[in-house]
């Protein structure tokens, strides 16, 4: 028997709204690739993975906001696993893909029988030789505005299309001539080599490494994003492919400099980079 003054909640339990994720707060990204979930509204998968033993492909989603590593392990077992598609979480369907098996980056290692990791979080291993992923649609912006954030442990300084002679950072260039007028992608002609190691790199109106601005006031001609037909496909020249473990890459086709610190804090809170 209920005592006097005791109330009964007949409405049942009410679930609290999920905490806002990065792209819920800072929307309008043109493309967003990650092995964590970046938006509560995103209902797609993280990656499509090819099992090397029989070339079977499977979409791998998320579990508790991170890559579903259990599903990945079940799919790959004692076989290496390679990324066929890295899905765009921005809502713009700018997925990046690679149909050539030899050029697909690795996400699951058969020897260890576990997923590739960087600082305890899932990562994708680009071999620095021939691994790259192509966009399925174009990414365009004003020449003067864009902001890119990416998380990588790089093992070679000439990566991301970083030309050893000019220090030009390139995201997306499948043209035959590296510096010609048909260049398609993102260029930073500051002439700086980026260090090896685990970094959050922000590129836009300034260059920031692990939360610290290393270069600022980039001019109009030093910042450009044009129609892009590939991401990570940096020309056919040697030493212009990603070499290292990549975990996240987000492109805004507008200036996010006012949000730089907050975005970097969100990314660093998850990956514990610095």
MARSEZA-158186 format. One record per residue (C-alpha): residue in one letter; x, y, z; residue number from 0. Coordinates in nm, 3 decimals, padded with zeros to 5 digits. Layout:
<guti: A	x: X	y: Y	z: Z	fiba: NUM>
...
***
This chain:
<guti: X	x: 00.000	y: 00.000	z: 00.000	fiba: 0>
<guti: X	x: 00.137	y: 00.338	z: -00.097	fiba: 1>
<guti: X	x: 00.211	y: 00.579	z: 00.181	fiba: 2>
<guti: X	x: 00.072	y: 00.929	z: 00.185	fiba: 3>
<guti: X	x: 00.263	y: 01.175	z: -00.028	fiba: 4>
<guti: X	x: 00.417	y: 00.907	z: -00.253	fiba: 5>
<guti: X	x: 00.391	y: 00.993	z: -00.620	fiba: 6>
<guti: X	x: 00.385	y: 00.751	z: -00.909	fiba: 7>
<guti: X	x: 00.538	y: 00.829	z: -01.247	fiba: 8>
<guti: X	x: 00.298	y: 00.674	z: -01.495	fiba: 9>
<guti: X	x: 00.470	y: 00.827	z: -01.798	fiba: 10>
<guti: X	x: 00.757	y: 00.580	z: -01.809	fiba: 11>
<guti: X	x: 01.121	y: 00.658	z: -01.862	fiba: 12>
<guti: X	x: 01.219	y: 00.950	z: -02.082	fiba: 13>
<guti: X	x: 01.549	y: 00.916	z: -02.267	fiba: 14>
<guti: X	x: 01.774	y: 01.218	z: -02.264	fiba: 15>
<guti: X	x: 01.870	y: 01.363	z: -02.601	fiba: 16>
<guti: X	x: 02.213	y: 01.242	z: -02.717	fiba: 17>
<guti: X	x: 02.499	y: 01.482	z: -02.665	fiba: 18>
<guti: X	x: 02.577	y: 01.695	z: -02.969	fiba: 19>
<guti: X	x: 02.858	y: 01.564	z: -03.188	fiba: 20>
<guti: X	x: 03.110	y: 01.770	z: -03.382	fiba: 21>
<guti: X	x: 02.907	y: 01.820	z: -03.701	fiba: 22>
<guti: X	x: 02.589	y: 01.885	z: -03.503	fiba: 23>
<guti: X	x: 02.755	y: 02.194	z: -03.359	fiba: 24>
<guti: X	x: 02.970	y: 02.295	z: -03.657	fiba: 25>
<guti: X	x: 02.758	y: 02.207	z: -03.957	fiba: 26>
<guti: X	x: 02.795	y: 02.270	z: -04.331	fiba: 27>
<guti: X	x: 03.103	y: 02.053	z: -04.381	fiba: 28>
<guti: X	x: 03.155	y: 01.964	z: -04.747	fiba: 29>
<guti: X	x: 03.299	y: 01.622	z: -04.666	fiba: 30>
<guti: X	x: 03.370	y: 01.436	z: -04.343	fiba: 31>
<guti: X	x: 03.552	y: 01.104	z: -04.309	fiba: 32>
<guti: X	x: 03.607	y: 00.944	z: -03.971	fiba: 33>
<guti: X	x: 03.611	y: 00.616	z: -03.780	fiba: 34>
<guti: X	x: 03.394	y: 00.777	z: -03.516	fiba: 35>
<guti: X	x: 03.040	y: 00.906	z: -03.565	fiba: 36>
<guti: X	x: 03.046	y: 01.281	z: -03.630	fiba: 37>
<guti: X	x: 02.674	y: 01.362	z: -03.632	fiba: 38>
<guti: X	x: 02.369	y: 01.225	z: -03.452	fiba: 39>
<guti: X	x: 02.172	y: 01.261	z: -03.774	fiba: 40>
<guti: X	x: 02.410	y: 01.042	z: -03.973	fiba: 41>
<guti: X	x: 02.260	y: 00.695	z: -04.014	fiba: 42>
<guti: X	x: 02.507	y: 00.542	z: -04.259	fiba: 43>
<guti: X	x: 02.813	y: 00.323	z: -04.219	fiba: 44>
<guti: X	x: 03.176	y: 00.412	z: -04.149	fiba: 45>
<guti: X	x: 03.358	y: 00.207	z: -04.413	fiba: 46>
<guti: X	x: 03.317	y: -00.074	z: -04.662	fiba: 47>
<guti: X	x: 03.587	y: -00.338	z: -04.606	fiba: 48>
<guti: X	x: 03.720	y: -00.607	z: -04.840	fiba: 49>
<guti: X	x: 03.831	y: -00.934	z: -04.683	fiba: 50>
<guti: X	x: 04.150	y: -01.032	z: -04.866	fiba: 51>
<guti: X	x: 04.101	y: -01.408	z: -04.841	fiba: 52>
<guti: X	x: 03.802	y: -01.417	z: -05.076	fiba: 53>
<guti: X	x: 03.743	y: -01.048	z: -05.169	fiba: 54>
<guti: X	x: 03.408	y: -01.039	z: -04.989	fiba: 55>
<guti: X	x: 03.306	y: -00.682	z: -04.909	fiba: 56>
<guti: X	x: 03.097	y: -00.567	z: -04.613	fiba: 57>
<guti: X	x: 02.978	y: -00.232	z: -04.478	fiba: 58>
<guti: X	x: 03.096	y: -00.173	z: -04.120	fiba: 59>
<guti: X	x: 02.898	y: 00.070	z: -03.909	fiba: 60>
<guti: X	x: 02.932	y: 00.215	z: -03.561	fiba: 61>
<guti: X	x: 02.890	y: 00.085	z: -03.209	fiba: 62>
<guti: X	x: 02.850	y: 00.339	z: -02.927	fiba: 63>
<guti: X	x: 02.968	y: 00.613	z: -03.161	fiba: 64>
<guti: X	x: 03.288	y: 00.442	z: -03.273	fiba: 65>
<guti: X	x: 03.380	y: 00.197	z: -03.548	fiba: 66>
<guti: X	x: 03.216	y: -00.140	z: -03.486	fiba: 67>
<guti: X	x: 03.540	y: -00.331	z: -03.439	fiba: 68>
<guti: X	x: 03.358	y: -00.650	z: -03.339	fiba: 69>
<guti: X	x: 03.176	y: -00.659	z: -03.673	fiba: 70>
<guti: X	x: 03.505	y: -00.584	z: -03.847	fiba: 71>
<guti: X	x: 03.680	y: -00.873	z: -03.668	fiba: 72>
<guti: X	x: 03.397	y: -01.113	z: -03.748	fiba: 73>
<guti: X	x: 03.414	y: -01.016	z: -04.114	fiba: 74>
<guti: X	x: 03.793	y: -01.038	z: -04.151	fiba: 75>
<guti: X	x: 03.882	y: -01.313	z: -03.904	fiba: 76>
<guti: X	x: 04.230	y: -01.438	z: -03.996	fiba: 77>
<guti: X	x: 04.243	y: -01.233	z: -04.317	fiba: 78>
<guti: X	x: 04.370	y: -00.883	z: -04.384	fiba: 79>
<guti: X	x: 04.098	y: -00.622	z: -04.434	fiba: 80>
<guti: X	x: 04.119	y: -00.326	z: -04.673	fiba: 81>
<guti: X	x: 03.905	y: -00.015	z: -04.715	fiba: 82>
<guti: X	x: 03.703	y: -00.008	z: -05.037	fiba: 83>
<guti: X	x: 03.491	y: 00.295	z: -04.939	fiba: 84>
<guti: X	x: 03.521	y: 00.553	z: -04.663	fiba: 85>
<guti: X	x: 03.176	y: 00.707	z: -04.627	fiba: 86>
<guti: X	x: 03.116	y: 01.081	z: -04.610	fiba: 87>
<guti: X	x: 02.923	y: 01.177	z: -04.297	fiba: 88>
<guti: X	x: 02.853	y: 01.536	z: -04.407	fiba: 89>
<guti: X	x: 02.533	y: 01.445	z: -04.590	fiba: 90>
<guti: X	x: 02.681	y: 01.540	z: -04.928	fiba: 91>
<guti: X	x: 02.760	y: 01.184	z: -05.041	fiba: 92>
<guti: X	x: 03.123	y: 01.269	z: -05.117	fiba: 93>
<guti: X	x: 03.235	y: 00.915	z: -05.042	fiba: 94>
<guti: X	x: 03.592	y: 00.815	z: -05.124	fiba: 95>
<guti: X	x: 03.653	y: 00.477	z: -05.285	fiba: 96>
<guti: X	x: 03.918	y: 00.252	z: -05.432	fiba: 97>
<guti: X	x: 03.828	y: -00.042	z: -05.657	fiba: 98>
<guti: X	x: 04.186	y: -00.157	z: -05.721	fiba: 99>
<guti: X	x: 04.276	y: -00.403	z: -05.445	fiba: 100>
<guti: X	x: 04.648	y: -00.322	z: -05.446	fiba: 101>
<guti: X	x: 04.574	y: 00.048	z: -05.387	fiba: 102>
<guti: X	x: 04.334	y: 00.002	z: -05.094	fiba: 103>
<guti: X	x: 04.455	y: 00.112	z: -04.748	fiba: 104>
<guti: X	x: 04.455	y: -00.145	z: -04.469	fiba: 105>
<guti: X	x: 04.222	y: -00.141	z: -04.170	fiba: 106>
<guti: X	x: 04.254	y: -00.494	z: -04.028	fiba: 107>
<guti: X	x: 04.573	y: -00.693	z: -03.975	fiba: 108>
<guti: X	x: 04.563	y: -01.072	z: -04.016	fiba: 109>
<guti: X	x: 04.878	y: -01.137	z: -03.816	fiba: 110>
<guti: X	x: 04.747	y: -00.964	z: -03.505	fiba: 111>
<guti: X	x: 04.387	y: -01.060	z: -03.589	fiba: 112>
<guti: X	x: 04.268	y: -00.715	z: -03.490	fiba: 113>
<guti: X	x: 04.195	y: -00.373	z: -03.636	fiba: 114>
<guti: X	x: 04.469	y: -00.118	z: -03.703	fiba: 115>
<guti: X	x: 04.498	y: 00.128	z: -03.414	fiba: 116>
<guti: X	x: 04.657	y: 00.462	z: -03.340	fiba: 117>
<guti: X	x: 04.672	y: 00.574	z: -02.979	fiba: 118>
<guti: X	x: 04.412	y: 00.308	z: -02.896	fiba: 119>
<guti: X	x: 04.160	y: 00.424	z: -03.159	fiba: 120>
<guti: X	x: 04.081	y: 00.258	z: -03.494	fiba: 121>
<guti: X	x: 04.286	y: 00.385	z: -03.787	fiba: 122>
<guti: X	x: 04.341	y: 00.328	z: -04.159	fiba: 123>
<guti: X	x: 04.695	y: 00.245	z: -04.271	fiba: 124>
<guti: X	x: 04.812	y: 00.408	z: -04.596	fiba: 125>
<guti: X	x: 05.139	y: 00.253	z: -04.711	fiba: 126>
<guti: X	x: 05.297	y: 00.563	z: -04.870	fiba: 127>
<guti: X	x: 05.346	y: 00.377	z: -05.195	fiba: 128>
<guti: X	x: 05.023	y: 00.328	z: -05.388	fiba: 129>
<guti: X	x: 04.731	y: 00.358	z: -05.144	fiba: 130>
<guti: X	x: 04.470	y: 00.625	z: -05.215	fiba: 131>
<guti: X	x: 04.094	y: 00.681	z: -05.230	fiba: 132>
<guti: X	x: 03.897	y: 00.870	z: -05.497	fiba: 133>
<guti: X	x: 03.598	y: 01.097	z: -05.442	fiba: 134>
<guti: X	x: 03.277	y: 00.995	z: -05.616	fiba: 135>
<guti: X	x: 03.171	y: 01.356	z: -05.670	fiba: 136>
<guti: X	x: 03.333	y: 01.699	z: -05.683	fiba: 137>
<guti: X	x: 03.418	y: 01.923	z: -05.389	fiba: 138>
<guti: X	x: 03.422	y: 02.290	z: -05.482	fiba: 139>
<guti: X	x: 03.465	y: 02.619	z: -05.298	fiba: 140>
<guti: X	x: 03.568	y: 02.977	z: -05.331	fiba: 141>
<guti: X	x: 03.940	y: 03.004	z: -05.396	fiba: 142>
<guti: X	x: 03.986	y: 03.213	z: -05.084	fiba: 143>
<guti: X	x: 03.803	y: 03.001	z: -04.827	fiba: 144>
<guti: X	x: 03.830	y: 02.649	z: -04.693	fiba: 145>
<guti: X	x: 03.928	y: 02.475	z: -04.372	fiba: 146>
<guti: X	x: 04.060	y: 02.119	z: -04.339	fiba: 147>
<guti: X	x: 04.119	y: 01.918	z: -04.025	fiba: 148>
<guti: X	x: 04.289	y: 01.581	z: -04.031	fiba: 149>
<guti: X	x: 04.428	y: 01.336	z: -03.777	fiba: 150>
<guti: X	x: 04.722	y: 01.118	z: -03.876	fiba: 151>
<guti: X	x: 05.035	y: 00.958	z: -03.743	fiba: 152>
<guti: X	x: 05.259	y: 01.016	z: -04.039	fiba: 153>
<guti: X	x: 05.578	y: 00.821	z: -04.086	fiba: 154>
<guti: X	x: 05.717	y: 01.016	z: -04.381	fiba: 155>
<guti: X	x: 05.747	y: 01.393	z: -04.415	fiba: 156>
<guti: X	x: 05.664	y: 01.392	z: -04.787	fiba: 157>
<guti: X	x: 05.304	y: 01.285	z: -04.747	fiba: 158>
<guti: X	x: 04.963	y: 01.419	z: -04.840	fiba: 159>
<guti: X	x: 05.120	y: 01.522	z: -05.166	fiba: 160>
<guti: X	x: 05.370	y: 01.734	z: -04.978	fiba: 161>
<guti: X	x: 05.624	y: 01.808	z: -05.249	fiba: 162>
<guti: X	x: 05.980	y: 01.799	z: -05.116	fiba: 163>
<guti: X	x: 06.088	y: 02.094	z: -05.330	fiba: 164>
<guti: X	x: 05.803	y: 02.335	z: -05.265	fiba: 165>
<guti: X	x: 05.639	y: 02.204	z: -04.950	fiba: 166>
<guti: X	x: 05.308	y: 02.209	z: -05.132	fiba: 167>
<guti: X	x: 05.039	y: 02.022	z: -04.944	fiba: 168>
<guti: X	x: 04.797	y: 01.855	z: -05.184	fiba: 169>
<guti: X	x: 04.467	y: 01.685	z: -05.121	fiba: 170>
<guti: X	x: 04.328	y: 01.556	z: -05.446	fiba: 171>
<guti: X	x: 04.538	y: 01.569	z: -05.760	fiba: 172>
<guti: X	x: 04.511	y: 01.305	z: -06.028	fiba: 173>
<guti: X	x: 04.649	y: 01.528	z: -06.300	fiba: 174>
<guti: X	x: 04.962	y: 01.437	z: -06.494	fiba: 175>
<guti: X	x: 05.140	y: 01.765	z: -06.424	fiba: 176>
<guti: X	x: 05.186	y: 01.854	z: -06.061	fiba: 177>
<guti: X	x: 05.192	y: 02.233	z: -06.084	fiba: 178>
<guti: X	x: 05.000	y: 02.300	z: -06.405	fiba: 179>
<guti: X	x: 04.685	y: 02.507	z: -06.440	fiba: 180>
<guti: X	x: 04.466	y: 02.196	z: -06.443	fiba: 181>
<guti: X	x: 04.559	y: 02.124	z: -06.083	fiba: 182>
<guti: X	x: 04.257	y: 02.002	z: -05.893	fiba: 183>
<guti: X	x: 04.260	y: 01.994	z: -05.518	fiba: 184>
<guti: X	x: 04.379	y: 02.190	z: -05.220	fiba: 185>
<guti: X	x: 04.715	y: 02.363	z: -05.224	fiba: 186>
<guti: X	x: 04.922	y: 02.537	z: -04.960	fiba: 187>
<guti: X	x: 05.238	y: 02.685	z: -05.108	fiba: 188>
<guti: X	x: 05.401	y: 02.790	z: -04.784	fiba: 189>
<guti: X	x: 05.712	y: 02.578	z: -04.846	fiba: 190>
<guti: X	x: 05.703	y: 02.409	z: -04.506	fiba: 191>
<guti: X	x: 05.759	y: 02.043	z: -04.439	fiba: 192>
<guti: X	x: 05.538	y: 01.898	z: -04.169	fiba: 193>
<guti: X	x: 05.698	y: 01.690	z: -03.898	fiba: 194>
<guti: X	x: 05.661	y: 01.317	z: -03.859	fiba: 195>
<guti: X	x: 05.450	y: 01.193	z: -03.570	fiba: 196>
<guti: X	x: 05.094	y: 01.194	z: -03.440	fiba: 197>
<guti: X	x: 04.927	y: 01.522	z: -03.535	fiba: 198>
<guti: X	x: 04.602	y: 01.710	z: -03.566	fiba: 199>
<guti: X	x: 04.671	y: 01.941	z: -03.859	fiba: 200>
<guti: X	x: 04.442	y: 02.232	z: -03.939	fiba: 201>
<guti: X	x: 04.483	y: 02.399	z: -04.278	fiba: 202>
<guti: X	x: 04.302	y: 02.713	z: -04.384	fiba: 203>
<guti: X	x: 04.372	y: 03.081	z: -04.329	fiba: 204>
<guti: X	x: 04.645	y: 02.955	z: -04.096	fiba: 205>
<guti: X	x: 04.833	y: 02.631	z: -04.037	fiba: 206>
<guti: X	x: 04.795	y: 02.475	z: -03.694	fiba: 207>
<guti: X	x: 04.973	y: 02.166	z: -03.564	fiba: 208>
<guti: X	x: 04.836	y: 02.011	z: -03.244	fiba: 209>
<guti: X	x: 04.651	y: 02.326	z: -03.149	fiba: 210>
<guti: X	x: 04.938	y: 02.567	z: -03.209	fiba: 211>
<guti: X	x: 04.943	y: 02.801	z: -03.508	fiba: 212>
<guti: X	x: 05.271	y: 02.755	z: -03.693	fiba: 213>
<guti: X	x: 05.192	y: 02.977	z: -03.993	fiba: 214>
<guti: X	x: 04.929	y: 03.247	z: -04.034	fiba: 215>
<guti: X	x: 04.807	y: 03.508	z: -04.275	fiba: 216>
<guti: X	x: 04.818	y: 03.284	z: -04.581	fiba: 217>
<guti: X	x: 04.755	y: 03.492	z: -04.891	fiba: 218>
<guti: X	x: 04.486	y: 03.449	z: -05.154	fiba: 219>
<guti: X	x: 04.720	y: 03.260	z: -05.386	fiba: 220>
<guti: X	x: 04.842	y: 03.035	z: -05.108	fiba: 221>
<guti: X	x: 04.499	y: 02.897	z: -05.028	fiba: 222>
<guti: X	x: 04.289	y: 02.726	z: -05.289	fiba: 223>
<guti: X	x: 04.032	y: 02.454	z: -05.326	fiba: 224>
<guti: X	x: 03.896	y: 02.373	z: -05.667	fiba: 225>
<guti: X	x: 03.691	y: 02.096	z: -05.820	fiba: 226>
<guti: X	x: 03.839	y: 01.780	z: -05.675	fiba: 227>
<guti: X	x: 03.814	y: 01.437	z: -05.835	fiba: 228>
<guti: X	x: 04.026	y: 01.252	z: -05.585	fiba: 229>
<guti: X	x: 04.134	y: 01.268	z: -05.225	fiba: 230>
<guti: X	x: 04.465	y: 01.107	z: -05.131	fiba: 231>
<guti: X	x: 04.544	y: 01.045	z: -05.501	fiba: 232>
<guti: X	x: 04.834	y: 01.288	z: -05.522	fiba: 233>
<guti: X	x: 04.966	y: 01.267	z: -05.874	fiba: 234>
<guti: X	x: 05.162	y: 00.968	z: -05.996	fiba: 235>
<guti: X	x: 05.493	y: 01.089	z: -05.857	fiba: 236>
<guti: X	x: 05.673	y: 00.885	z: -05.593	fiba: 237>
<guti: X	x: 05.654	y: 01.006	z: -05.234	fiba: 238>
<guti: X	x: 05.322	y: 01.183	z: -05.285	fiba: 239>
<guti: X	x: 05.092	y: 00.931	z: -05.123	fiba: 240>
<guti: X	x: 04.981	y: 00.923	z: -04.763	fiba: 241>
<guti: X	x: 05.227	y: 00.731	z: -04.544	fiba: 242>
<guti: X	x: 05.084	y: 00.665	z: -04.201	fiba: 243>
<guti: X	x: 04.770	y: 00.589	z: -04.005	fiba: 244>
<guti: X	x: 04.478	y: 00.820	z: -04.081	fiba: 245>
<guti: X	x: 04.174	y: 00.849	z: -03.855	fiba: 246>
<guti: X	x: 03.977	y: 01.157	z: -03.953	fiba: 247>
<guti: X	x: 03.956	y: 01.420	z: -04.226	fiba: 248>
<guti: X	x: 03.694	y: 01.695	z: -04.243	fiba: 249>
<guti: X	x: 03.668	y: 01.962	z: -04.513	fiba: 250>
<guti: X	x: 03.467	y: 02.282	z: -04.480	fiba: 251>
<guti: X	x: 03.439	y: 02.491	z: -04.795	fiba: 252>
<guti: X	x: 03.422	y: 02.807	z: -04.588	fiba: 253>
<guti: X	x: 03.645	y: 02.977	z: -04.335	fiba: 254>
<guti: X	x: 03.618	y: 02.812	z: -03.993	fiba: 255>
<guti: X	x: 03.901	y: 03.007	z: -03.832	fiba: 256>
<guti: X	x: 03.670	y: 03.151	z: -03.566	fiba: 257>
<guti: X	x: 03.579	y: 02.795	z: -03.463	fiba: 258>
<guti: X	x: 03.930	y: 02.652	z: -03.495	fiba: 259>
<guti: X	x: 04.008	y: 02.620	z: -03.125	fiba: 260>
<guti: X	x: 03.671	y: 02.462	z: -03.040	fiba: 261>
<guti: X	x: 03.688	y: 02.214	z: -03.329	fiba: 262>
<guti: X	x: 04.044	y: 02.119	z: -03.240	fiba: 263>
<guti: X	x: 03.941	y: 02.071	z: -02.877	fiba: 264>
<guti: X	x: 03.661	y: 01.835	z: -02.979	fiba: 265>
<guti: X	x: 03.892	y: 01.629	z: -03.199	fiba: 266>
<guti: X	x: 04.170	y: 01.618	z: -02.941	fiba: 267>
<guti: X	x: 03.930	y: 01.522	z: -02.662	fiba: 268>
<guti: X	x: 03.843	y: 01.209	z: -02.855	fiba: 269>
<guti: X	x: 04.187	y: 01.110	z: -02.989	fiba: 270>
<guti: X	x: 04.412	y: 01.245	z: -02.708	fiba: 271>
<guti: X	x: 04.670	y: 01.365	z: -02.960	fiba: 272>
<guti: X	x: 04.841	y: 01.632	z: -02.751	fiba: 273>
***
